[in-house]
């Protein structure tokens, strides 16, 4: 009996995912645990494993890379060896006929309703008609020409004349889609296709005449769309307030230099400043648990575990993988996990659960020379800590001006959960830990 392969739910709030491609071929033998296909969900692309064994059969109309599919959609089947697939096996020849110029189904999909109606009127098989329109699209003239060659009609019928000569311009679906993306009124353009049909290149040519040559559009990716939706949800659902302070990071810099010296002889990786701050922030959260909470409609939930999400800049957008149970980890363990998560985030290999259940977020823009900024709460968390660069500045110490390493901290918190004073005390605690980090970082 055939076993359907469906789009799984990778997160509690996932309704649909973007199909990223098959990892196995049609007809290939599959074992339980094999990776079948890749699925883009929220901010992660995951390889979906097969739960059963059998022979993979992919329908001719199976999903293509980039298709958006709802959870539960059947995309293929596992069958026993020699078992017929639960779809029209004759259509499987489609996969072996890549050299065939136009298929019946593809031809029908690549024509307008009026042209398909014209073909039915004159008993024309669209599979046998070569399209001359944009992207091989079959036009009314193509149908008429084919019918005339068979001696069926002697002149273009009224329907074809209407399609070809009507006053309103015609355009290909791709041209209309590009026009919407670029904000071009395609009805005002002069088409370069047959009978004045407007093609994609006509639309793009129109943009070059009215725009600077340096202007271009970028399609919004699913990940970029998810980031935007979450940012808006955070702003709408919280009462964000940002506090900023400066801490003396001289001792933190000296401590990291000690780790560098040891790492050179022991051939070990050096924890980054972000790794130090993740560990110190967890210590501060233990003393100020209200910042490690979230709010529902009826109550505020103070969370017992401290799972810190760390913002990572990737080509696909900002991702925030989660380091779990930070108080139970040593500094080196935090550094190892942070490095592994960041590398896999940039390679788009994170699993959805590795970006879920964070209780607090830390984002560090110090490497970009930023001093202070306003971080956005990673809803439904209570707060996010933004970290600026470490800069050597003149500071008054014991009535003397001396050079000290200074760091700027920006805390954005949800005022519905925490008032300003408790949030300020938490920020003070983080600053004190940075000024004297040794006792909190040593195991």
C-alpha positions in Angstrom: 0.0 0.0 0.0 1.4 3.4 -1.0 2.4 5.7 1.9 1.9 9.4 1.2 4.7 11.9 1.8 3.4 15.1 3.2 4.7 18.5 4.2 5.4 18.3 8.0 4.8 21.0 10.6 8.2 22.1 11.9 6.9 24.7 14.4 3.8 25.2 16.5 2.8 28.3 14.4 3.8 26.9 11.0 1.0 26.8 8.4 3.1 26.5 5.2 6.6 26.0 4.0 8.7 26.7 0.9 9.8 23.5 -1.0 13.6 23.7 -1.4 14.1 20.6 -3.6 14.2 16.8 -3.6 17.3 15.0 -2.1 16.3 11.7 -3.7 15.3 10.7 -7.3 12.0 9.3 -8.5 12.2 5.5 -8.3 15.1 5.5 -5.8 15.0 3.0 -2.9 14.5 4.8 0.4 15.3 3.6 3.9 13.8 5.0 7.1 16.0 7.9 8.3 17.1 9.0 4.8 16.8 12.7 4.0 14.0 13.0 1.4 13.7 16.7 0.6 14.5 20.2 1.9 11.9 22.5 3.3 12.3 26.2 4.2 10.3 27.1 7.3 10.3 30.4 9.1 14.1 31.2 9.1 15.5 27.7 8.7 16.0 25.3 5.8 15.8 21.7 7.0 16.3 18.3 5.5 13.2 16.2 6.1 13.9 12.6 6.9 11.7 9.7 5.8 9.9 7.7 8.5 9.4 4.6 6.4 11.1 2.5 3.8 10.1 1.9 0.2 10.5 3.2 -3.4 10.1 6.9 -3.9 7.5 7.9 -6.5 7.2 11.6 -7.4 4.0 12.6 -9.4 4.6 14.4 -12.7 2.9 17.5 -11.1 5.0 17.2 -7.9 6.3 20.4 -6.3 9.0 22.5 -7.8 11.8 24.3 -6.0 10.3 27.5 -4.6 6.7 26.3 -4.4 4.9 27.4 -1.2 3.0 24.4 0.2 0.6 24.1 3.2 1.3 21.7 6.0 -0.2 18.3 5.1 0.2 18.7 1.3 0.9 15.3 -0.3 4.0 15.7 -2.5 4.9 12.1 -3.2 4.6 8.4 -2.2 6.5 5.4 -0.9 5.5 2.2 -2.6 6.6 -1.4 -2.4 9.1 -2.7 -5.0 7.1 -3.3 -8.2 3.9 -1.6 -6.8 2.2 0.8 -9.1 2.2 4.5 -7.9 -1.2 5.9 -6.9 -1.3 8.3 -9.9 -1.5 7.9 -13.7 1.7 6.0 -14.5 1.5 7.0 -18.1 2.3 10.5 -17.2 5.6 9.3 -15.9 6.9 9.5 -19.5 6.9 13.2 -19.0 10.1 12.9 -17.0 11.8 11.1 -19.7 10.6 13.4 -22.5 12.6 16.5 -21.5 13.5 17.0 -25.2 9.9 17.2 -26.3 9.2 20.9 -27.2 5.7 21.3 -25.9 3.6 18.9 -23.7 -0.2 18.8 -23.8 -0.5 20.0 -20.2 2.2 22.6 -20.5 0.8 23.8 -23.8 -2.6 24.3 -22.3 -1.2 26.1 -19.4 0.9 28.4 -21.7 -2.1 29.7 -23.6 -4.9 32.1 -22.9 -8.5 30.8 -22.4 -9.6 32.4 -25.7 -6.9 30.6 -27.6 -7.7 27.2 -25.9 -11.4 27.8 -26.9 -10.3 28.6 -30.4 -8.3 25.3 -30.5 -11.3 23.3 -29.3 -13.6 24.9 -32.0 -11.3 23.7 -34.8 -10.2 20.4 -33.2 -6.6 21.5 -32.9 -4.3 19.5 -30.5 -2.2 22.2 -28.8 0.5 19.7 -28.2 1.2 19.7 -31.9 1.3 23.5 -32.2 4.6 25.4 -32.0 4.2 28.6 -30.0 5.7 31.9 -31.3 4.7 34.1 -28.5 6.7 35.1 -25.4 8.4 32.1 -23.8 6.9 29.8 -26.4 3.4 30.8 -25.6 0.8 29.7 -28.2 -1.1 32.6 -29.8 -4.4 32.7 -31.8 -2.3 33.1 -35.0 -0.4 29.9 -34.2 -3.7 28.0 -33.9 -5.0 29.6 -37.1 -1.8 28.8 -39.0 -1.9 25.2 -37.9 -5.5 24.8 -38.9 -5.0 26.4 -42.3 -2.1 24.0 -43.0 -4.6 21.2 -42.4 -7.1 23.0 -44.8 -9.7 23.4 -42.0 -10.2 27.1 -42.2 -9.4 29.7 -44.9 -9.3 32.8 -42.8 -8.8 34.0 -39.3 -12.1 33.5 -37.3 -13.7 36.4 -35.5 -12.4 35.2 -32.1 -8.8 35.2 -33.3 -9.2 38.7 -34.9 -10.7 39.9 -31.6 -7.7 38.5 -29.7 -5.2 40.0 -32.2 -6.8 43.3 -33.1 -8.7 44.5 -30.1 -7.9 48.0 -28.9 -6.5 47.1 -25.5 -2.9 45.9 -25.6 -2.1 42.3 -24.7 0.7 41.1 -22.5 2.3 37.8 -21.2 1.7 36.7 -17.6 5.4 37.2 -16.9 5.3 40.7 -18.2 2.3 41.6 -16.0 4.0 40.0 -13.0 7.2 42.0 -13.6 5.1 45.2 -14.1 3.5 44.7 -10.7 6.9 44.2 -9.1 8.4 47.3 -10.7 5.4 49.5 -10.5 5.0 49.9 -14.3 1.7 50.5 -16.1 2.1 48.0 -18.8 -1.1 49.2 -20.6 0.8 52.3 -21.7 3.7 50.4 -23.3 4.5 49.6 -26.9 4.9 45.8 -27.2 7.6 44.1 -29.3 5.9 40.8 -29.6 3.6 39.5 -32.4 0.6 41.8 -32.9 2.1 44.3 -30.5 2.1 41.9 -27.5 3.9 43.3 -24.5 6.7 41.1 -23.3 8.8 41.1 -20.1 11.7 42.9 -21.8 9.4 45.7 -22.8 8.5 46.2 -19.2 12.1 46.2 -18.0 13.1 48.5 -20.8 10.5 51.0 -19.6 12.1 51.0 -16.1 15.5 51.9 -17.5 14.2 55.0 -19.2 12.6 56.4 -16.1 15.0 55.2 -13.4 18.6 55.8 -12.6 20.8 53.1 -14.0 21.9 52.3 -10.4 18.3 51.5 -9.3 17.3 47.9 -9.1 14.6 45.8 -7.3 15.1 42.9 -5.0 12.4 40.3 -4.5 11.3 39.7 -0.9 12.5 36.3 0.1 10.4 34.1 2.5 13.0 34.6 5.3 13.0 38.4 4.7 9.2 38.4 4.9 9.2 36.4 8.1 11.7 38.8 9.7 9.5 41.7 8.7 6.3 40.1 10.1 8.0 39.3 13.4 9.4 42.8 13.8 6.0 44.3 13.2 4.4 41.8 15.6 6.9 42.9 18.2 6.2 46.6 17.8 2.4 46.1 17.8 2.3 43.6 20.7 4.7 45.2 23.2 5.3 48.6 24.9 9.1 48.9 24.2 11.3 51.2 26.2 15.1 51.4 25.7 17.7 52.2 28.4 21.3 52.9 27.6 24.4 52.9 29.8 28.2 52.7 29.6 30.3 50.1 31.4 34.0 49.9 32.0 35.2 46.9 30.0 38.9 47.1 30.8 39.0 44.0 33.0 36.9 42.1 30.4 39.4 43.0 27.7 42.3 41.9 29.9 40.6 38.6 30.7 40.0 37.9 27.0 43.6 38.7 26.3 44.6 36.0 28.9 42.4 33.5 27.1 44.2 34.5 23.8 47.6 33.8 25.4 46.4 30.4 26.7 44.8 29.5 23.4 48.0 30.1 21.5 49.9 27.5 23.4 46.9 25.0 23.8 45.7 25.5 20.2 42.2 26.2 21.4 39.6 28.7 20.0 39.3 32.0 21.8 35.8 32.9 23.2 34.5 36.1 21.6 33.2 39.1 23.5 29.7 37.9 22.7 30.4 34.6 24.4 31.6 36.4 27.5 28.5 38.6 27.4 26.1 35.7 27.0 27.5 34.1 30.1 27.4 37.3 32.1 23.9 38.2 31.0 22.7 34.7 32.2 24.2 35.5 35.6 22.3 38.8 35.8 19.1 37.1 34.7 19.3 34.7 37.6 19.3 37.7 39.9 16.6 39.6 38.0 14.2 36.9 36.7 11.5 39.3 35.6 13.6 40.1 32.6 13.5 36.4 31.8 9.7 36.2 31.3 6.9 36.6 28.9 3.3 37.8 29.1 0.1 36.2 28.0 -3.3 37.9 28.0 -4.0 36.8 31.5 -0.6 36.5 33.3 3.1 37.1 33.3 5.1 33.8 33.1 8.6 33.9 34.8 10.6 31.2 33.0 12.8 28.9 35.0 15.3 28.1 32.3 17.6 30.7 30.7 17.9 30.2 27.0 19.7 33.1 25.3 19.1 33.8 21.6 22.1 35.3 19.9 21.6 37.4 16.7 23.6 36.2 13.7 24.0 38.2 10.5 23.6 36.0 7.4 23.2 36.5 3.7 19.5 35.4 4.1 18.8 37.9 6.9 19.1 38.1 10.7 18.8 34.8 12.5 18.8 34.2 16.2 19.8 30.6 17.2 19.3 29.7 20.9 22.0 28.7 23.4 20.1 26.6 26.0 20.5 26.4 29.8 23.4 29.0 29.7 23.9 29.0 33.5 24.8 25.3 33.4 27.4 25.8 30.7 31.1 26.8 31.1 32.4 29.7 29.1 34.1 27.4 26.6 30.9 25.4 26.2 29.0 28.6 25.4 31.7 29.5 22.9 31.6 26.1 21.2 27.8 26.2 20.9 27.7 29.8 19.7 30.4 29.1 17.0 28.6 25.9 15.8 25.2 27.6 15.7 26.5 30.7 13.9 28.3 28.6 11.2 25.3 26.5 10.5 23.1 29.7 10.5 25.2 31.2 7.7 25.1 27.8 5.8 21.3 27.7 6.2 21.6 24.4 8.1 19.8 25.3 11.3 16.8 23.3 12.4 13.6 25.2 13.3 13.8 24.0 17.0 17.3 25.6 17.3 15.7 29.0 16.9 12.8 28.4 19.2 12.1 28.8 23.0 14.6 31.6 23.6 13.9 33.5 26.8 16.2 36.5 26.2 18.1 37.9 23.2 21.5 39.4 22.8 22.6 41.3 19.7 26.2 42.7 19.3 26.9 45.3 16.6 30.3 46.3 18.1 32.1 44.7 15.2 30.5 47.2 12.9 31.7 50.2 14.9 28.3 51.0 16.4 28.2 52.5 19.9 24.5 52.5 20.8 21.2 51.5 19.0 17.6 50.5 19.8 17.3 46.7 19.5 13.8 45.3 18.8 12.3 42.8 21.3 12.2 39.2 20.0 8.6 38.8 20.8 7.2 37.2 23.0 10.4 37.6 25.1 10.5 40.4 27.7 13.8 42.1 26.7 16.8 42.2 24.4 20.3 43.5 25.1 22.1 45.5 22.4 25.9 45.6 22.7 28.1 48.3 21.1 31.8 48.5 20.4 34.5 48.5 23.0 36.5 51.7 22.6 39.4 53.1 24.6 38.4 56.5 26.0 39.8 58.9 28.6 38.0 58.4 31.9 38.3 60.0 35.3 39.5 57.5 37.9 40.5 58.6 41.4 40.8 62.3 40.3 43.0 61.3 37.4 42.3 61.0 33.7 43.3 57.5 32.5 42.6 55.5 29.3 39.9 52.8 29.9 38.0 50.4 27.6 34.4 51.5 27.5 31.3 49.6 26.2 27.8 50.9 25.6 24.8 48.7 26.5 21.2 49.2 25.2 18.4 47.3 26.9 14.9 47.3 25.2 12.2 45.9 27.5 8.5 45.4 27.4 7.0 48.0 29.9 3.9 45.9 30.1 5.9 43.3 32.0 8.7 45.2 33.8 8.8 48.8 35.0 11.7 51.1 34.4 13.4 50.8 37.8 13.7 46.9 37.7 14.9 47.1 34.1 17.5 49.7 35.1 18.7 47.5 38.0 19.2 44.6 35.6 21.2 46.8 33.3 23.3 48.0 36.2 23.9 44.3 37.2 25.2 43.5 33.7 27.5 46.5 33.7 28.9 45.5 37.1 29.6 42.0 35.9 31.4 43.4 32.8 33.5 45.6 35.1 34.5 42.5 37.2 33.9 39.5 35.1 36.3 37.0 36.6 34.3 35.5 39.4 31.2 34.9 37.3 33.1 33.3 34.4 35.4 30.9 36.2 33.9 27.4 36.7 
